Amino acid sequence: MGTVTLTKHNRLFWLGRYLERAYAGITATRPLFEADTDGREGDYADYCRKVGIPDTYENTADFVRRFYFDDNDPNSIASALGYAYDNAIVLRETLSTDTLAYVQMAISAMELAAASAAPGVELQWVLDDIMAFRGSCEETIEEESSRNIIKTGASLERVDLCLRLGAPESTCEKEFGRLFNRLYKTALQPDRDRLNLLVDAVLDKTAPTPDAAVMVQALEGLFPGM
């Protein structure tokens, strides 16, 4: 596999991960956003601990402002969208202009949200634009493998968050099923030991389930070099 192909696969994979990180970040922290809107304190420190980001925030209002909108914070939703765009613009010939536009629209909606005193509607636009991007990929990306690499990145990010936040076992199993199904339809080359650990953890009901932290570590190292 050539360097150009590897680079393209890497960008497709991280495009999927970063867009899902933005989407899931907004939806997972909605209770904290609502607490801030109501003038209440939420347990943002617990969220930071679970997802593995530094708790550098003063209070819930500071968390919402910076975690959502501060593009100087590498863990923010704004940064995730920026990283997604950096990959998407290089992939514009694969994605098509129309599909790339949805990433641009999501960033524009995020900028509007940052400038709004009540950004709930604009944040919903961000989610809608990411969903529209996913639909447009199905229509405009001709290579099935390329579509599934984007989906694999999104699925891995979703499973990672499910494990970190302690989602119900049934939810984790469903998301793992999507990840495995999409992965097998790509040319990606996962670490076999880590993949086998994850497959056995999900499918082998006779074996003890590994600790969530062990599974997260296997997920993060599933694609060496990516």
C-alpha positions, 0 to 999 in steps of 0.5 A, spaced: 500 500 500 503 506 497 504 512 502 499 516 498 493 511 499 495 511 507 495 518 507 488 518 504 486 513 509 488 516 515 485 523 513 478 519 511 479 515 518 480 522 522 475 526 518 470 521 521 473 521 528 473 528 529 466 529 526 463 524 531 467 527 536 464 534 535 457 531 534 457 526 540 461 532 545 455 536 544 450 531 545 453 528 551 454 534 554 447 537 553 445 536 561 451 541 562 449 546 557 442 546 560 445 546 567 449 553 565 442 555 561 438 555 568 444 558 572 446 551 575 452 548 576 453 541 573 458 536 574 463 537 568 469 535 572 466 528 572 465 528 565 472 531 564 475 525 568 471 520 564 473 522 557 480 523 559 481 531 558 484 536 563 479 539 568 482 546 567 475 550 567 473 554 573 465 552 573 460 550 569 459 556 565 466 556 563 466 549 561 461 550 556 464 556 553 471 553 552 469 546 551 464 548 546 467 554 543 474 555 544 478 553 538 485 554 542 483 548 546 485 542 543 479 538 546 474 543 544 468 541 540 470 547 535 477 544 535 474 538 533 470 541 527 477 545 525 481 538 525 475 535 521 475 541 516 483 540 515 482 533 513 476 534 509 479 540 504 485 535 502 479 530 501 475 535 497 476 531 490 474 524 494 468 528 498 465 532 492 464 540 493 457 539 496 459 534 501 465 538 503 460 544 504 456 541 510 463 541 514 464 548 512 456 549 514 457 546 521 463 550 522 459 557 520 454 554 525 458 553 531 461 560 530 454 563 530 453 559 536 459 562 539 456 569 538 449 568 540 447 569 547 442 563 547 446 558 542 441 552 543 438 553 536 445 554 532 448 548 536 442 544 533 444 546 526 451 543 527 448 537 529 444 537 523 450 539 518 454 533 521 448 528 519 447 532 512 454 530 511 453 523 513 447 522 508 451 526 502 457 521 503 452 516 501 450 519 495 457 522 492 463 518 495 463 512 489 468 508 493 465 504 498 471 503 502 472 510 502 465 511 505 466 505 510 473 508 513 469 515 514 464 510 518 469 506 521 473 512 524 466 515 527 464 508 530 471 508 533 470 514 536 462 513 538 464 506 542 470 509 545 465 514 548 460 509 550 465 505 554 468 511 557 461 514 559 459 507 562 453 506 557 449 500 557 452 494 555 447 493 550 448 500 547 456 498 547 455 491 543 450 495 538 456 500 537 461 495 537 457 491 531 457 497 527 464 498 528 466 491 526 462 491 520 464 497 517 472 495 519 471 489 515 469 493 509 475 497 508 482 496 506 485 498 513 489 494 517 488 493 524 492 490 530 490 483 530 491 482 537 487 488 539 482 487 534 481 479 537 481 482 544 475 487 542 471 481 538 472 476 544 470 481 549 463 483 545 462 476 542 464 471 547 459 470 552 463 465 556 469 469 557 470 475 563 469 482 560 475 486 560 475 492 564 473 498 560 479 501 561 483 495 557 478 496 552 479 503 551 486 502 550 485 497 545 481 501 541 486 507 541 491 502 539 487 499 534 490 502 528 498 503 529 500 509 526 493 513 525 
